Amino acid sequence: AEDIARTEARASEYVPTPPWVPVALVLGMRAAGHPPLPLADPRIESAAGHGAIVDALALVTVCAAPWTLCELREDAALHLSLTGPPGSTVRRGDYLTHGSGITGAGLWITNPPWSLAAAFFAKMLEEAAGVGTVALHVPWSFAATDALDQVACDLYPIEGRPYNFARETCWIVAGPGRGGRRLRLAKP
């Protein structure tokens, strides 16, 4: 019963990522000459929802690298299995408990349930194992937490508020060659 309650609580935090938010990250990194996200390598979306991040990244990159789409909610996992990119794998279940089941991917990216951002960040870093890049879209206040201690990362605060509720957000990008960069992103 406790597992069911925890699962339902996580599912209730679903907030779709506005398409321009991941696009702003990719375009901003390109314009600033920052190391790009490794979009040509296998990719993991650890809280995929209905695939908003995946769909948005398809607008700014052309590559056939496979996606592994992890999703907790049954309806969203079914949607992803019907509409996800060709060659993608949908893993239904709790990412924090089961992980992605993938090693050697280049990119782990998500907009997690914000109350679980630290747990998602830790799990993604664990799976990336110092080889892959982790990109996390979270409230700006998360950047001031202990979760970033001892993690070399770049910070990308997002200009304005991309959601209807009052909360500033940012991308945190960690992995090889990352650390110390900061760039404010604007809506393209």
N, C-alpha and C positions, 0 to 999 in steps of 0.2 A: 504494500500500500504506500509506503514511503517513497519508493522508486516511481510509482505512478504519479504521486503528487509533485515530486521534483520535476519529472518530465513535463507535466502540464504547466507548471510554473515557467519553465524555460520556453515552452512553445508560446505562452501568452506574451512574451517579450518581442515577438516578431515585428520588426519595423523594416520595411523594404528600403534598400539603398537607392536614393535618387540616381538615375543614370549618369548625370553629369559629375558625380562625386568621384568615381574611379577614373573617368575620362580626364578630369582635372589633374589627378595624380600623374597619370601617364604623360599627358601633354606638358605639365609643369616640370616634371623630371627631365623630359627631352629638352625643353627650352633652356633650362638652367645648366644643362650638361651633366646632370647627376647620373650615376650608373642606373640604367633602366631596370625595370622589373624583368626577370627572365621568362618572358611570355612564350618563348619558343620551346621551353622545356616542359615536361609533364607538370600539371598544376592541380592543386587541391583547393577547393572552396569548402571550408570546414563547418559553415553554417549557411548553406546555400539558399535557403528560402525557396523562392520561385526563380532563382537564377539571375537576379538583377545585375550583380557584379559581372558574372560571366557574359551576359548579353552586352553590357556596356563595354567591356574590354574587347569584344568582337568588333566594335565600331572603330577602334583605334589601332588594331593590329591584325595582321594576316598571318596566321600560322595554324598548323594542323596538330599541334601538340594536344594530347588528350587531357581531359579534365576528370578528376574524381570529385564528385559532388556529394558531400555529406549533409544529410538533413534528418532532423529529429521527427518532424511532423509527417504523418502518413500521406496527407493530401498533397503537400508540397513535394514529397519524394515521388509520388505518382506523376505529378505535373512535370517534374524534371525528367523522369524516364520517358515521357512522351515528347517533350520539347527541347531537351538538352542538346548540346552540340553533338554531331555525329562522332561516334567513338568514345563518348564519355561514359563513365561508370557512376551509377547512383548507389550510394551506401546509406540505407535508412537505419537510423539508430542514433544513439547518444555519442557524439564525437568525443566528449570528455572521458567517457568510459571505454570506448572501443577504438578510438583513433581513426585514421584514414585507411590503415592497412597498407600504406604505400611507403616505400623507401626510395630514395634517389630522385625525388621530385625537385624541381627548381624553385617552385613558388607555392607558398601557403598563403591564402588571402581570405579575409572575411570581414563582415560587419557582425560581430557576435552579439548575443544577448548582453547588454552592457553591464548587468549585475554580475556577469561571469567573465568579464573581459580579461581579468588577470589569469583565470584558469585556462581560458582559450589561448592566451598569449604563451603561457608556460607550456601547454601541450603542443602548440605549433612549433615553438622553439625546440622542444624535445624531439619532435619528428624531423625537423629540418636538420638537426644535429650538426650545426655549424657549417653545413654545405649549401643548404637552400636558403631562400629569402622568405621572410615572413612580413606580410603587410596586414595591418589591423586598423580598421576604421572604428574609432571610439570617441567618447566625449573628451574634450581637451583636458579636463581635470584628471583624466587617467594618466596623462604624461607626468603628473606630479606624484604618482604613487610609487611605492617600493617595487612594483613589478618591473620597472625599468632599471633598477639598480644592477650594475655589472653587465648591462646589455648595451652593446654598441648599436645605436640606432639613429636614424634620421627622422626628423619631425616635420610634418607637413600640415600646419593648421589651415583650416578651411575658412576663407573669408565669408562672413555672414553666417547664417544659420540654415543649413539645408533641409531642416525638418520644420514642421508646423509648430513644434513646441520649442521653447526657449532653451537651447543647449548648443554651445559651440562644440564643433567636432574637429578631429584631425586624423591623419594617417600616421601611423608609426611603422617604419620600415626598418627591419633588422636583418642582419646576415653578413656574408662576406663582403668586405669593402664598404661597409656602412658605418656611420658614426660621425656625429658632429654637424651634419648638414641640417639646415632649417630653411624652409621656403613656404611662404604664405600662398595658398592656392586660391584662385578666383574661378568663378563659374565661367566656362568657355563660351 
